[in-house]
């Protein structure tokens, strides 16, 4: 009952769109983790359905975000160096914004590499295992990735709300809020959860149809 009441308290605070109310509701709330589980699970399912309905988004969302973030980082650093040595000086935010853009690129890239299965998976060992063991290990992958995403969604959502409640501003700026960037981390891990569900469905179908379970993964390739 405490968890259900806690979940209701958090949802009520979210409806107010007040960061102070949300921070108070999240602090020591027993409903935080079950609500985070539901959000991570349903978010992953909805994104997976979106990917199925709109293949263009499925193919291009993560690569587009990574490339834009990478180019923005490169441009800001390059322009900052030119401004520092040849002009009047670089903007103060040119040294604080790139790490946040790198944060976005990294975690969206993590989701993309879950899709490609280019994370550490000991593929050679798995290929030598019996088929049922391969399937069991792939199920274990899905469980572990989901649990990891669940933990990150809950903890980084707390940090995002805390930054918003404390009006944390990007250093070197007057009105760029840190929570705008921190909020992309739970979103990235919901995208990751969608990739986990996609892979799980593929693995179940492979096992049922007698297809090869462990395929070679190529970094920078496509699935």
Secondary structure, DSSP 8 states (H G I E B T S, - for coil): -HHHHHHHHHHHHHHHT-HHHHHHHHTT-TTHHHHHHHHHHHHHHHHHHHHHH-HHHHHHHHHHHHHHHHHHHHHHHHHHHHHHHHSS---GGGGTHHHHHHHHHHHHHHHHHHHHT-SS--HHHHHTS-HHHHHHHHHHHHHHHHHHHHHHHHHHHHHHHHHHHTT-B-TT-SS-BTHHHHHHHHHHHHHHHHHHHHHHHHHHHHHHHT--SS----TT---
